[in-house]
C-alpha cells in the first residue's frame, strides 16, 4: 500500500464533514503556518503530539460502501452519516463516517463507479482485502511535530489541506495540516513503520457549528452505546524494531499484551488519550501470521471501542447477527470481540470500563 492512501481519511473529513456550507471544496495552499487554538487533551505535553489527544480516527476500506453501512447500522448498532461524501482528488471514492461523542471516528471508503477498473491503487488494495487502512493521531502543532521528527532522523512532510491548484487559495482557509512520512526514506532517515499519520485541525466557527449539528442530530447516539475509539492494534513482523521506531518518534511503551485468539504477543504504546497495540506472531501458522502473509508490515488488524453498556451492545449484536459473542476480560475491561467477517475486515472489540 502506498503512503498516499493514508491521507484518504483526512481529505474526506476536510471536504465532507468540515467542507464549505455550499458543499464545494474550500481552496487552500501549502503556506506559512497559521495555527489557531484547536481541541486539546488535558495532561502533560507529549514530545510529538504536543497537547493533541492522539488517537483520532481510523480509515477502513470496503468494497461495497452501502452494504458496509447497512451492516454497521443494522447488525452492529452504529449510527452512520446519511450522505455519501463526494469523490475528489487523486482517488475516486465514496465515503461515510461514524462519529463518537468525544469526536473520534471511523471512516469508510469504497471505490466509486467513476474509479478505473485497473491502475487505481485504492481499488487494487480493497479488491485484495477489506479492512483498516490507517490511524490518524491528532497533534496540537504540525510545525512542532515536523521539527521534532526531523531532529530524530525522520523524513516527514507537512501539507496544508485542502490544497489549491495553480497557486490559488487563501491560507486562512486551511482546515488541517497533515504530517506524513514517505514510502521509503532517503539515505539513513526513518519513516513510520506502522500505518499512522499525524493531523492538526484548525478551529473555525464552521467546524464548531458542524460539531454541534452532529450532536443535535443524534449522530453520536449509537444503539450499541459506543462512546469512543480508544485503541488501534497493529500487526508487525519485528516487534522490537517497531517499538524502537515509535520510541524514536517520542512514544513510550506500556504494558505487555497477549492476544491468544490471534496467537500473538506484543506491547501497548501510549498515544495521548488512547493507545496503540503492536502485536507480533507467536506462531508462524497462527492467525496473525496468516494476516501478515498478505498485508503490509504495520497494518491495522483490530480496533477497541468503549461502550457505556456492554450487555446492551452484546444483546443487540447477537440478536441481529445470530452469532454468540462470549464476554471476556480484555485489556481495558469486560469485552466482546466481533470477527472481521461481520465488520468488513477488522477485528472489532467493544469494552466497558
Secondary structure, DSSP 8 states (H G I E B T S, - for coil): --GGGGGHHHHHIIIIIT--TTSS-----S-S---------SSS-BTTTBTS-EEEEEEEE-S-HHHHHHIIIIIT-----SS-B--BTTB-EEEEEEE-TTS-EEEEEEE-TTS-SSS-HHHHHHHH--EEEEEEEE-S-HHHHHHHHHHTTB-EEEEEES--STT-S-GGG--EEEEEE-SS-STT-B--SSSEEEEEE---HHHHHHHHHHHHTTTT--TT-EEEEEEEEEEES-HHHHHHHHHHTT--EEEEEEEGGGTEEEEEEEEBTEEEEEEEESSTTSHHHHHHTSS-TTEEEEEEEEES-HHHHHHHHHHHH------EE-SSSEEEEE-HHHHTSSEEEEEE-
